[in-house]
Amino acid sequence: MAKDGREGLWLGTENEYDVIVLDLMLPEIDGLTVLHTLRERGKSTHVLILSARDLVEDRIRGLRNGADDYLVKPFSFDELCARLEALVRRTYQAKNPVIRAGPLELNTSSRKVTLAGGDGPREVHLTPREYSLLEILMLRAGEVLGRRELWERLYDFDSETGSNVVDVLVYSLRKKLDPDDPQSLIKTRRGQGYLIEKEPIEKEDL
């Protein structure tokens, strides 16, 4: 969270986010200037404007300055979440809210995780932090994600937790997904980080 436009511009420039939620009425630097500057600097992060300005020309101005979506206050929190989920899926070029990787299936709308098995699929109950970690790994299946990047995506900058909490989270997640073979789904790349491998392409899909 940024307390003003100047801090928001710095955070948006220096860090990578899936989506930025941007108010227009900000102190120091207004939201449209923040958005315009981010686009000038080559930042392609999806931006959702959240504003009390509800005139059509306000929405057009926001979209033409590089916003990806525009939501007027007051708003439904469920609608905000749905729009954010859609923008996150667009970030990873995933139209479907259901993400699959091997026997794992994750629904980003219901936040439900299921795991296929010999006795049929079973639901895996995760803590919010475990779910967030799994979602990141599955959205970027096939990529090795380092501990530092995972920590930055899971915790606030002012968090006093160390990067070793990622290892603890991975351990607890592995135990819930496959207690008999903890590294069967989440692989370790020594000195690099963790990954979930992409599901192999079947011949009939070629």
Backbone as a chain_set.jsonl record, in Angstrom:
{"seq": "MAKDGREGLWLGTENEYDVIVLDLMLPEIDGLTVLHTLRERGKSTHVLILSARDLVEDRIRGLRNGADDYLVKPFSFDELCARLEALVRRTYQAKNPVIRAGPLELNTSSRKVTLAGGDGPREVHLTPREYSLLEILMLRAGEVLGRRELWERLYDFDSETGSNVVDVLVYSLRKKLDPDDPQSLIKTRRGQGYLIEKEPIEKEDL", "coords": {"N": [[0.84, -1.196, 0.0], [0.504, 2.221, -0.805], [0.951, 5.464, 0.5], [0.683, 7.843, -0.839], [0.751, 9.426, -4.152], [3.397, 9.748, -4.981], [4.903, 7.816, -3.595], [3.552, 5.581, -4.547], [4.181, 5.659, -7.27], [6.929, 5.215, -7.158], [7.002, 2.606, -6.021], [5.609, 1.183, -8.014], [7.347, 1.485, -10.132], [9.767, 0.338, -9.318], [9.223, -2.302, -8.638], [7.777, -5.544, -9.42], [4.477, -6.316, -10.16], [1.386, -8.188, -10.233], [-1.071, -6.916, -10.604], [-1.995, -3.493, -10.325], [-3.887, -1.568, -8.151], [-5.351, 1.468, -8.481], [-6.024, 4.614, -7.182], [-7.465, 7.749, -8.16], [-7.565, 10.221, -6.885], [-5.098, 11.219, -5.368], [-2.697, 12.345, -2.936], [0.256, 14.473, -3.377], [1.142, 13.285, -6.026], [-1.162, 12.953, -8.611], [-3.406, 10.231, -9.526], [-3.743, 9.741, -12.337], [-1.453, 10.909, -13.412], [0.489, 9.287, -12.236], [-0.15, 6.852, -13.485], [0.248, 7.508, -16.227], [2.989, 8.11, -16.177], [4.112, 5.665, -15.392], [3.512, 4.125, -17.66], [4.99, 5.514, -19.575], [7.516, 4.871, -18.724], [7.732, 2.319, -19.487], [6.457, 0.321, -18.054], [4.4, -2.412, -17.932], [2.518, -3.445, -16.251], [-0.692, -4.566, -15.292], [-3.32, -2.282, -14.663], [-5.873, -1.331, -12.523], [-8.192, 1.116, -12.211], [-9.636, 2.677, -9.455], [-12.16, 4.621, -8.545], [-14.057, 7.533, -7.487], [-14.906, 9.152, -9.446], [-17.255, 9.216, -11.836], [-18.025, 9.954, -14.376], [-18.439, 9.518, -17.911], [-16.416, 10.592, -19.505], [-14.306, 10.66, -17.681], [-13.748, 7.959, -17.319], [-13.019, 7.255, -19.916], [-10.723, 8.834, -20.189], [-9.041, 7.669, -18.271], [-8.737, 5.041, -19.313], [-7.56, 5.615, -21.773], [-5.165, 6.597, -20.949], [-3.818, 4.367, -20.28], [-4.927, 2.537, -18.484], [-6.204, -0.691, -17.545], [-8.636, -1.449, -16.639], [-11.596, -0.058, -15.087], [-13.195, 0.915, -12.232], [-15.967, 2.097, -10.499], [-16.516, 3.886, -7.476], [-19.27, 3.834, -5.116], [-18.471, 0.332, -4.771], [-18.982, -3.172, -5.399], [-17.435, -5.521, -3.346], [-17.057, -8.15, -4.141], [-17.213, -7.887, -6.91], [-14.943, -6.336, -7.383], [-12.933, -8.201, -6.645], [-13.427, -10.179, -8.591], [-12.795, -8.807, -10.945], [-10.092, -8.29, -10.5], [-9.111, -10.905, -10.424], [-9.582, -11.615, -13.084], [-7.807, -9.875, -14.407], [-5.374, -10.785, -13.416], [-5.343, -13.358, -14.516], [-5.179, -12.611, -17.185], [-2.649, -11.498, -17.18], [-1.064, -13.768, -17.08], [-1.83, -14.985, -19.356], [-4.039, -16.688, -19.182], [-7.14, -17.671, -19.751], [-9.08, -19.217, -18.585], [-10.482, -19.706, -15.348], [-9.694, -21.957, -14.022], [-6.769, -23.611, -13.266], [-4.406, -25.98, -14.332], [-1.945, -28.396, -13.487], [-0.273, -31.149, -14.066], [-1.5, -33.577, -11.829], [-2.742, -31.692, -10.301], [-5.3, -29.293, -9.669], [-6.42, -26.027, -9.697], [-8.701, -23.621, -8.737], [-9.074, -20.36, -9.398], [-11.154, -18.659, -8.819], [-12.945, -19.809, -6.923], [-11.037, -20.503, -5.159], [-10.304, -23.1, -4.667], [-8.616, -26.171, -4.304], [-7.809, -29.154, -5.891], [-6.736, -32.553, -6.061], [-5.866, -35.07, -8.219], [-6.233, -38.608, -8.034], [-5.814, -42.182, -7.45], [-8.172, -42.996, -6.207], [-9.937, -41.168, -7.064], [-10.552, -37.573, -7.404], [-9.406, -35.438, -4.751], [-10.118, -32.904, -2.36], [-7.834, -30.401, -1.361], [-7.059, -28.856, 1.565], [-5.946, -25.715, 2.284], [-3.962, -23.199, 3.967], [-4.429, -19.598, 3.774], [-1.93, -18.453, 3.009], [-0.483, -20.668, 2.077], [-2.095, -21.336, -0.073], [-1.728, -19.055, -1.707], [0.997, -19.275, -2.343], [0.992, -21.687, -3.803], [-0.648, -20.934, -5.945], [0.924, -18.977, -7.224], [3.113, -20.56, -8.07], [1.789, -22.33, -9.797], [0.631, -20.664, -11.723], [2.886, -19.887, -12.983], [3.983, -22.185, -14.001], [6.601, -24.414, -14.833], [8.585, -22.56, -14.671], [11.463, -21.661, -12.776], [11.303, -20.375, -9.613], [12.802, -18.115, -7.499], [13.661, -17.988, -3.968], [13.7, -15.364, -2.947], [12.082, -13.875, -4.725], [9.628, -15.186, -4.394], [9.179, -14.648, -1.685], [8.89, -11.848, -1.764], [6.505, -11.655, -3.138], [4.725, -12.794, -1.416], [4.823, -11.538, 1.037], [4.685, -8.391, 2.835], [6.715, -5.448, 2.272], [7.592, -4.345, 4.643], [7.621, -6.44, 6.318], [8.854, -8.492, 8.941], [9.664, -11.025, 8.636], [11.941, -13.576, 7.59], [13.534, -14.796, 4.542], [13.58, -17.508, 4.823], [11.113, -18.374, 5.577], [9.757, -19.069, 3.335], [10.769, -21.565, 2.635], [9.726, -23.046, 4.754], [6.994, -22.786, 4.236], [6.843, -24.085, 1.742], [7.535, -26.661, 2.546], [5.35, -27.351, 4.266], [3.279, -27.211, 2.423], [3.986, -29.19, 0.582], [3.698, -31.479, 2.183], [0.96, -31.566, 2.49], [0.072, -31.913, -0.098], [1.304, -34.271, -1.09], [2.109, -36.452, 1.049], [3.54, -38.843, 1.027], [5.436, -38.659, -0.96], [7.029, -36.037, -0.918], [8.396, -34.301, -2.745], [7.28, -34.721, -5.206], [5.546, -33.067, -6.643], [6.162, -30.293, -6.225], [9.117, -29.168, -7.196], [12.599, -28.942, -6.275], [15.183, -26.784, -7.185], [18.368, -26.807, -6.673], [20.026, -24.142, -5.137], [18.694, -22.364, -6.735], [15.793, -22.283, -6.619], [12.286, -22.995, -6.546], [9.901, -25.019, -8.405], [6.932, -25.882, -10.232], [6.376, -28.344, -12.506], [5.337, -28.099, -15.947], [2.343, -29.542, -17.277], [2.71, -32.48, -19.167], [2.463, -32.471, -22.794], [-0.082, -34.114, -24.404], [-0.302, -36.579, -27.032], [-2.634, -36.346, -28.576], [-3.147, -33.707, -28.367], [-1.456, -32.397, -30.009]], "CA": [[0.0, 0.0, 0.0], [1.235, 3.479, -0.866], [0.172, 6.528, 1.155], [0.48, 8.947, -1.779], [1.126, 9.107, -5.521], [4.844, 9.686, -5.142], [5.334, 6.49, -3.141], [2.974, 4.604, -5.465], [4.97, 5.669, -8.501], [8.214, 4.562, -6.868], [6.773, 1.164, -5.871], [5.238, 0.628, -9.313], [8.506, 1.51, -11.023], [10.859, -0.49, -8.813], [8.82, -3.669, -8.34], [6.886, -6.225, -10.356], [3.194, -6.718, -9.583], [0.432, -8.746, -11.186], [-2.057, -5.867, -10.844], [-1.962, -2.322, -9.455], [-5.168, -0.897, -7.928], [-4.929, 2.862, -8.45], [-6.994, 5.682, -6.971], [-7.101, 8.944, -8.909], [-7.436, 11.361, -5.975], [-3.969, 10.938, -4.491], [-1.837, 13.495, -2.625], [1.59, 14.548, -3.981], [1.004, 13.101, -7.475], [-2.478, 12.352, -8.838], [-3.372, 8.889, -10.083], [-3.536, 9.726, -13.792], [-0.037, 11.191, -13.671], [1.193, 8.056, -11.864], [-0.388, 5.877, -14.554], [0.917, 7.97, -17.451], [4.437, 7.997, -15.99], [4.45, 4.234, -15.42], [3.486, 3.669, -19.054], [6.129, 6.137, -20.255], [8.725, 4.165, -18.295], [7.707, 0.971, -20.037], [5.863, -0.656, -17.139], [3.189, -2.96, -18.549], [1.679, -4.027, -15.203], [-2.111, -4.243, -15.424], [-3.772, -1.267, -13.704], [-7.306, -1.148, -12.335], [-8.486, 2.386, -11.546], [-10.732, 2.632, -8.496], [-12.36, 6.056, -8.376], [-15.411, 8.065, -7.33], [-15.235, 9.877, -10.676], [-18.077, 8.271, -12.598], [-18.414, 10.456, -15.679], [-17.916, 8.724, -19.021], [-15.134, 11.149, -19.947], [-13.279, 10.246, -16.719], [-13.385, 6.57, -17.626], [-12.288, 7.261, -21.183], [-9.394, 9.406, -19.941], [-8.254, 6.654, -17.574], [-8.41, 3.939, -20.216], [-6.644, 6.102, -22.803], [-3.848, 6.811, -20.329], [-3.154, 3.083, -20.095], [-5.568, 1.642, -17.513], [-6.772, -1.91, -18.12], [-10.015, -1.556, -16.164], [-12.015, 1.138, -14.346], [-14.31, 0.562, -11.344], [-16.442, 3.309, -9.828], [-16.987, 3.791, -6.092], [-19.058, 2.628, -4.304], [-18.394, -0.871, -5.587], [-19.131, -4.465, -4.728], [-16.125, -6.134, -3.115], [-16.988, -9.36, -4.968], [-16.908, -7.473, -8.274], [-13.53, -5.961, -7.397], [-12.142, -9.443, -6.647], [-13.601, -10.844, -9.885], [-12.039, -8.054, -11.949], [-8.673, -8.524, -10.235], [-8.815, -12.271, -10.867], [-9.533, -11.606, -14.551], [-6.572, -9.207, -14.821], [-4.26, -11.692, -13.106], [-5.345, -14.401, -15.545], [-4.689, -11.995, -18.415], [-1.203, -11.355, -17.023], [-0.423, -15.056, -17.368], [-2.46, -15.489, -20.572], [-4.896, -17.806, -18.795], [-8.527, -17.226, -19.815], [-9.884, -20.067, -17.717], [-10.137, -19.573, -13.927], [-9.156, -23.226, -13.526], [-5.39, -23.854, -13.704], [-4.025, -27.376, -14.108], [-0.542, -28.783, -13.638], [-0.24, -32.55, -13.661], [-2.725, -33.995, -11.137], [-3.256, -30.57, -9.524], [-6.249, -28.369, -10.279], [-6.638, -24.884, -8.817], [-9.714, -22.704, -9.231], [-8.729, -19.049, -8.843], [-12.37, -17.97, -8.389], [-13.417, -20.395, -5.661], [-9.83, -20.767, -4.361], [-10.384, -24.515, -4.313], [-7.528, -26.979, -4.858], [-8.081, -30.587, -5.892], [-5.618, -33.389, -6.49], [-6.341, -36.332, -8.783], [-5.593, -39.796, -7.473], [-6.419, -43.459, -7.816], [-9.523, -43.086, -5.645], [-10.682, -40.0, -7.505], [-9.988, -36.304, -6.923], [-9.67, -35.041, -3.359], [-9.86, -31.493, -2.119], [-6.713, -30.125, -0.467], [-7.374, -27.667, 2.353], [-4.717, -24.953, 2.49], [-4.045, -21.889, 4.606], [-4.344, -18.55, 2.733], [-0.556, -18.267, 2.526], [-0.15, -21.848, 1.282], [-2.809, -21.209, -1.353], [-1.071, -18.018, -2.506], [2.243, -19.839, -2.845], [0.668, -22.661, -4.839], [-1.17, -20.209, -7.098], [2.064, -18.372, -7.921], [3.88, -21.626, -8.725], [1.019, -22.926, -10.888], [0.495, -19.673, -12.789], [4.171, -19.818, -13.696], [4.462, -23.566, -14.108], [7.721, -24.58, -15.746], [9.611, -21.569, -14.334], [12.068, -21.755, -11.442], [11.105, -19.122, -8.873], [13.721, -18.03, -6.377], [13.077, -17.713, -2.66], [13.504, -13.929, -2.761], [10.911, -13.444, -5.492], [8.442, -15.724, -3.733], [8.996, -13.899, -0.436], [8.375, -10.51, -2.089], [5.118, -11.76, -3.581], [3.888, -13.313, -0.333], [4.902, -10.719, 2.254], [4.873, -6.952, 2.661], [8.108, -5.016, 2.35], [7.962, -4.058, 6.023], [7.523, -7.67, 7.099], [10.094, -8.851, 9.623], [9.962, -12.43, 8.379], [13.067, -13.829, 6.705], [13.209, -15.573, 3.348], [13.478, -18.93, 5.166], [9.704, -18.745, 5.75], [9.327, -19.684, 2.078], [11.098, -22.989, 2.752], [8.758, -23.63, 5.688], [5.723, -22.869, 3.509], [6.964, -25.143, 0.739], [7.52, -27.932, 3.274], [3.986, -27.652, 4.72], [2.464, -27.431, 1.232], [4.335, -30.507, 0.056], [3.134, -32.511, 3.061], [-0.477, -31.645, 2.245], [-0.174, -32.383, -1.461], [1.731, -35.661, -1.233], [2.946, -36.778, 2.21], [4.387, -40.012, 0.772], [6.524, -38.253, -1.863], [6.892, -34.578, -0.808], [8.944, -33.53, -3.863], [6.736, -35.211, -6.465], [4.861, -32.007, -7.369], [6.961, -29.065, -6.14], [10.521, -29.567, -7.336], [13.65, -28.029, -5.818], [16.38, -26.603, -7.991], [19.334, -26.384, -5.663], [20.671, -22.856, -5.373], [17.88, -21.511, -7.621], [14.459, -22.073, -6.077], [11.279, -24.052, -6.661], [9.017, -24.961, -9.56], [5.998, -26.943, -10.576], [6.576, -28.595, -13.926], [4.147, -28.043, -16.772], [1.764, -30.834, -17.623], [3.179, -32.916, -20.489], [1.495, -32.375, -23.885], [-0.475, -35.428, -24.911], [-0.199, -36.664, -28.481], [-3.839, -35.893, -29.234], [-3.201, -32.262, -28.302], [-0.514, -31.832, -30.98]], "C": [[0.876, 1.247, 0.0], [0.36, 4.593, -0.297], [-0.079, 7.716, 0.241], [0.99, 8.537, -3.156], [2.615, 8.979, -5.733], [5.376, 8.313, -4.732], [4.803, 5.408, -4.077], [3.749, 4.507, -6.759], [6.302, 4.969, -8.291], [8.036, 3.049, -6.765], [6.465, 0.521, -7.219], [6.383, 0.575, -10.298], [9.553, 0.488, -10.612], [10.506, -1.96, -8.664], [7.886, -4.22, -9.402], [5.627, -6.675, -9.615], [2.342, -7.363, -10.663], [-0.572, -7.673, -11.587], [-1.803, -4.724, -9.867], [-3.377, -1.764, -9.374], [-4.847, 0.566, -7.643], [-6.103, 3.808, -8.239], [-6.531, 6.906, -7.763], [-6.824, 10.142, -8.006], [-6.347, 11.078, -4.945], [-3.215, 12.226, -4.166], [-0.475, 13.365, -3.309], [1.533, 14.45, -5.512], [-0.335, 12.409, -7.724], [-2.349, 11.028, -9.605], [-3.133, 8.836, -11.575], [-2.087, 10.005, -14.161], [0.824, 9.976, -13.329], [1.081, 7.043, -12.996], [0.369, 6.251, -15.823], [2.439, 7.797, -17.35], [4.888, 6.542, -16.018], [4.496, 3.725, -16.856], [4.652, 4.266, -19.845], [7.424, 5.409, -19.933], [8.719, 2.707, -18.718], [7.133, -0.092, -19.117], [4.518, -1.116, -17.703], [2.265, -3.628, -17.54], [0.228, -3.618, -15.413], [-2.529, -3.293, -14.307], [-5.296, -1.203, -13.698], [-7.51, 0.159, -11.583], [-9.732, 2.219, -10.684], [-11.017, 4.072, -8.112], [-13.825, 6.404, -8.173], [-15.844, 8.848, -8.563], [-15.979, 8.949, -11.634], [-18.553, 8.794, -13.938], [-17.751, 9.629, -16.777], [-16.555, 9.251, -19.463], [-13.992, 10.813, -18.991], [-12.803, 8.833, -17.018], [-12.569, 6.5, -18.921], [-10.864, 7.774, -20.979], [-8.489, 8.384, -19.253], [-7.813, 5.539, -18.49], [-7.411, 4.385, -21.284], [-5.259, 6.406, -22.255], [-3.166, 5.502, -19.974], [-3.759, 2.168, -19.064], [-6.152, 0.43, -18.238], [-8.229, -2.107, -17.715], [-10.306, -0.339, -15.299], [-13.246, 0.76, -13.534], [-14.673, 1.777, -10.51], [-16.884, 2.995, -8.402], [-18.405, 4.359, -6.0], [-19.14, 1.381, -5.182], [-18.656, -2.101, -4.731], [-17.752, -5.092, -4.565], [-15.962, -7.4, -3.962], [-16.656, -9.007, -6.413], [-15.441, -7.061, -8.4], [-12.65, -7.204, -7.473], [-12.223, -10.134, -8.002], [-12.797, -10.129, -10.971], [-10.536, -8.249, -11.758], [-8.258, -9.917, -10.697], [-8.687, -12.323, -12.385], [-8.245, -10.96, -15.058], [-5.349, -10.075, -14.533], [-4.185, -12.798, -14.151], [-4.807, -13.85, -16.86], [-3.177, -11.817, -18.363], [-0.481, -12.622, -17.444], [-1.059, -15.752, -18.571], [-3.285, -16.736, -20.286], [-6.339, -17.311, -18.757], [-9.404, -17.96, -18.796], [-9.495, -19.866, -16.259], [-9.557, -20.84, -13.317], [-7.772, -23.459, -14.139], [-5.041, -25.299, -13.391], [-2.532, -27.56, -14.321], [-0.427, -30.212, -13.134], [-1.55, -32.937, -12.988], [-3.379, -32.862, -10.337], [-4.226, -29.727, -10.329], [-6.563, -27.275, -9.272], [-7.634, -23.935, -9.463], [-9.49, -21.343, -8.586], [-9.954, -18.27, -8.383], [-12.858, -18.486, -7.04], [-12.277, -20.656, -4.682], [-9.835, -22.216, -3.827], [-9.279, -25.281, -5.033], [-7.917, -28.447, -4.776], [-6.895, -31.327, -6.488], [-6.164, -34.724, -6.963], [-5.567, -37.487, -8.163], [-6.33, -41.048, -7.882], [-7.84, -43.609, -7.33], [-10.391, -41.91, -6.07], [-10.088, -38.726, -6.928], [-10.343, -36.043, -5.461], [-9.33, -33.565, -3.197], [-8.734, -31.351, -1.106], [-6.996, -28.807, 0.249], [-6.075, -26.961, 2.745], [-4.99, -23.688, 3.291], [-3.987, -20.827, 3.497], [-2.946, -18.382, 2.162], [-0.115, -19.457, 1.674], [-0.83, -21.779, -0.081], [-2.108, -20.198, -2.263], [0.221, -18.532, -3.119], [1.968, -20.808, -3.989], [0.166, -21.968, -6.101], [-0.036, -19.582, -7.911], [2.826, -19.428, -8.707], [3.133, -22.203, -9.924], [0.814, -21.942, -12.036], [1.764, -19.593, -13.628], [4.819, -21.197, -13.778], [5.548, -23.676, -15.17], [8.846, -23.592, -15.494], [10.153, -21.842, -12.932], [11.933, -20.389, -10.78], [11.987, -19.133, -7.629], [13.015, -17.68, -5.077], [12.777, -16.233, -2.476], [12.262, -13.438, -3.493], [9.623, -13.933, -4.838], [8.15, -14.955, -2.455], [8.384, -12.532, -0.724], [6.921, -10.552, -2.519], [4.184, -12.195, -2.453], [3.822, -12.401, 0.875], [5.106, -9.251, 1.91], [6.343, -6.602, 2.837], [8.548, -4.76, 3.788], [7.838, -5.278, 6.93], [8.882, -8.023, 7.7], [10.468, -10.313, 9.396], [11.125, -12.549, 7.411], [12.655, -14.696, 5.538], [13.102, -17.067, 3.654], [12.026, -19.357, 5.39], [9.161, -19.389, 4.481], [9.605, -21.186, 2.124], [10.101, -23.704, 3.668], [7.403, -23.808, 5.008], [5.736, -23.987, 2.478], [6.876, -26.512, 1.412], [6.099, -28.31, 3.675], [3.065, -27.929, 3.534], [2.73, -28.802, 0.634], [3.688, -31.625, 0.87], [1.635, -32.673, 2.818], [-0.786, -32.208, 0.86], [0.176, -33.854, -1.631], [2.668, -36.036, -0.087], [3.891, -37.948, 1.971], [5.588, -39.669, -0.116], [6.511, -36.728, -1.949], [7.391, -33.787, -2.01], [8.38, -33.953, -5.212], [6.102, -34.096, -7.289], [5.643, -30.694, -7.374], [8.429, -29.462, -6.113], [11.45, -28.498, -6.759], [14.763, -27.991, -6.843], [17.426, -25.981, -7.085], [20.039, -25.082, -6.063], [19.863, -21.905, -6.239], [16.5, -21.236, -7.047], [13.561, -23.274, -6.297], [10.492, -23.898, -7.961], [8.028, -26.098, -9.542], [6.116, -27.132, -12.077], [5.254, -28.534, -14.672], [3.657, -29.449, -17.067], [2.243, -31.238, -19.002], [2.087, -32.797, -21.549], [1.198, -33.778, -24.404], [-0.451, -35.427, -26.44], [-1.438, -36.119, -29.176], [-3.98, -34.386, -29.184], [-2.319, -31.611, -29.359], [-1.205, -31.563, -32.315]], "O": [[1.872, 1.316, 0.721], [-0.836, 4.654, -0.582], [-0.969, 8.521, 0.515], [1.575, 7.467, -3.326], [3.06, 8.192, -6.569], [6.196, 7.72, -5.433], [5.5, 4.438, -4.374], [3.956, 3.415, -7.29], [6.753, 4.213, -9.152], [8.813, 2.289, -7.342], [6.987, -0.547, -7.539], [6.403, -0.268, -11.195], [10.16, -0.158, -11.466], [11.406, -2.795, -8.572], [7.285, -3.476, -10.178], [5.705, -7.33, -8.577], [2.541, -7.123, -11.853], [-0.894, -7.53, -12.767], [-1.438, -4.958, -8.714], [-4.004, -1.512, -10.403], [-4.151, 0.873, -6.675], [-7.059, 3.808, -9.015], [-5.336, 7.074, -8.006], [-5.969, 10.974, -8.306], [-6.635, 10.741, -3.797], [-3.102, 13.107, -5.019], [-0.099, 12.284, -3.763], [1.84, 15.416, -6.21], [-0.615, 11.38, -7.11], [-1.33, 10.751, -10.238], [-2.393, 7.972, -12.045], [-1.553, 9.417, -15.101], [1.776, 9.667, -14.045], [2.075, 6.451, -13.418], [1.047, 5.415, -16.42], [3.091, 7.392, -18.311], [5.924, 6.22, -16.599], [5.405, 2.983, -17.23], [5.235, 3.591, -20.694], [8.326, 5.337, -20.768], [9.611, 1.946, -18.344], [7.302, -1.285, -19.37], [3.616, -0.308, -17.921], [1.319, -4.31, -17.933], [-0.053, -2.45, -15.683], [-2.144, -3.471, -13.151], [-5.926, -1.04, -14.743], [-7.057, 0.301, -10.447], [-10.749, 1.689, -11.132], [-10.208, 4.694, -7.425], [-14.718, 5.683, -8.616], [-17.022, 9.172, -8.709], [-15.397, 8.009, -12.175], [-19.391, 8.165, -14.583], [-16.649, 9.108, -16.602], [-15.648, 8.473, -19.759], [-12.843, 10.692, -19.416], [-11.606, 8.546, -16.977], [-11.57, 5.786, -19.008], [-9.913, 7.218, -21.528], [-7.317, 8.247, -19.605], [-6.653, 5.127, -18.461], [-6.519, 3.624, -21.658], [-4.288, 6.467, -23.01], [-2.062, 5.507, -19.428], [-3.188, 1.118, -18.773], [-6.543, 0.52, -19.402], [-8.968, -2.843, -18.369], [-9.387, 0.333, -14.831], [-14.246, 0.325, -14.105], [-13.813, 2.406, -9.894], [-17.535, 1.982, -8.146], [-18.726, 5.288, -6.74], [-19.807, 1.387, -6.217], [-18.561, -2.063, -3.504], [-16.989, -5.186, -5.526], [-14.867, -7.691, -4.444], [-15.911, -9.729, -7.074], [-14.777, -7.386, -9.384], [-11.72, -7.255, -8.278], [-11.215, -10.622, -8.512], [-12.186, -10.777, -11.82], [-9.792, -8.361, -12.732], [-7.193, -10.093, -11.287], [-7.798, -12.989, -12.916], [-7.653, -11.437, -16.026], [-4.4, -10.096, -15.317], [-3.1, -13.14, -14.621], [-4.067, -14.533, -17.568], [-2.497, -11.965, -19.378], [0.573, -12.572, -18.08], [-0.861, -16.948, -18.785], [-3.243, -17.711, -21.036], [-6.722, -16.604, -17.825], [-10.339, -17.394, -18.229], [-8.305, -19.853, -15.943], [-8.995, -20.806, -12.222], [-7.618, -23.501, -15.36], [-5.347, -25.792, -12.304], [-1.936, -26.96, -15.216], [-0.476, -30.463, -11.93], [-2.618, -32.65, -13.529], [-4.449, -33.052, -9.76], [-4.013, -29.474, -11.515], [-6.928, -27.557, -8.131], [-7.439, -23.496, -10.597], [-9.686, -21.179, -7.382], [-9.814, -17.308, -7.627], [-13.148, -17.707, -6.131], [-12.511, -20.989, -3.52], [-9.425, -22.49, -2.699], [-9.035, -25.069, -6.221], [-8.311, -28.93, -3.715], [-6.152, -30.791, -7.31], [-6.84, -35.429, -6.214], [-4.395, -37.351, -7.814], [-7.346, -40.988, -8.574], [-8.643, -44.285, -7.974], [-11.458, -41.683, -5.501], [-9.217, -38.785, -6.06], [-11.432, -36.382, -5.0], [-8.392, -33.049, -3.806], [-8.679, -32.083, -0.117], [-7.154, -27.768, -0.391], [-5.226, -27.522, 3.438], [-6.107, -23.17, 3.294], [-3.539, -21.127, 2.39], [-2.79, -18.187, 0.956], [0.556, -19.274, 0.659], [-0.236, -22.114, -1.106], [-1.918, -20.456, -3.451], [0.511, -18.258, -4.284], [2.633, -20.757, -5.023], [0.517, -22.372, -7.21], [-0.037, -19.649, -9.14], [3.149, -19.222, -9.877], [3.743, -22.529, -10.942], [0.823, -22.341, -13.201], [1.725, -19.275, -14.817], [6.033, -21.345, -13.642], [5.435, -23.111, -16.257], [9.942, -23.75, -16.032], [9.407, -22.206, -12.023], [12.387, -19.377, -11.314], [11.919, -20.052, -6.813], [11.908, -17.141, -5.084], [11.739, -15.87, -1.923], [11.477, -12.67, -2.938], [8.647, -13.189, -4.737], [6.993, -14.643, -2.171], [7.471, -12.097, -0.022], [6.179, -9.596, -2.294], [2.974, -11.981, -2.535], [2.875, -12.474, 1.657], [5.625, -8.909, 0.847], [7.111, -7.339, 3.457], [9.719, -4.929, 4.124], [7.937, -5.169, 8.153], [9.92, -7.873, 7.056], [11.481, -10.783, 9.914], [11.279, -11.721, 6.513], [11.564, -15.267, 5.532], [12.587, -17.823, 2.83], [11.726, -20.55, 5.395], [8.21, -20.169, 4.54], [8.771, -21.986, 1.701], [9.686, -24.829, 3.389], [6.743, -24.834, 5.172], [4.772, -24.741, 2.349], [6.216, -27.417, 0.902], [5.674, -29.445, 3.459], [2.175, -28.776, 3.62], [1.8, -29.497, 0.225], [3.19, -32.601, 0.308], [1.1, -33.777, 2.926], [-1.788, -32.899, 0.673], [-0.578, -34.603, -2.252], [3.887, -35.948, -0.232], [4.928, -38.05, 2.627], [6.632, -40.315, -0.03], [6.037, -36.173, -2.941], [6.87, -32.706, -2.284], [8.929, -33.592, -6.253], [6.114, -34.165, -8.518], [5.771, -30.054, -8.418], [8.918, -30.02, -5.13], [11.127, -27.31, -6.756], [15.23, -29.029, -7.312], [17.377, -24.792, -6.773], [20.569, -24.949, -7.166], [20.278, -20.768, -6.464], [16.074, -20.083, -6.991], [14.007, -24.42, -6.243], [10.419, -22.815, -8.541], [8.253, -27.137, -8.922], [5.97, -26.175, -12.837], [4.197, -28.862, -14.132], [4.428, -30.408, -17.104], [2.194, -30.428, -19.928], [0.911, -32.997, -21.247], [2.099, -34.523, -24.789], [-0.57, -34.371, -27.062], [-1.334, -35.502, -30.237], [-4.831, -33.824, -29.874], [-2.416, -30.405, -29.588], [-0.568, -31.086, -33.255]]}, "num_chains": 1, "name": "protein.A"}
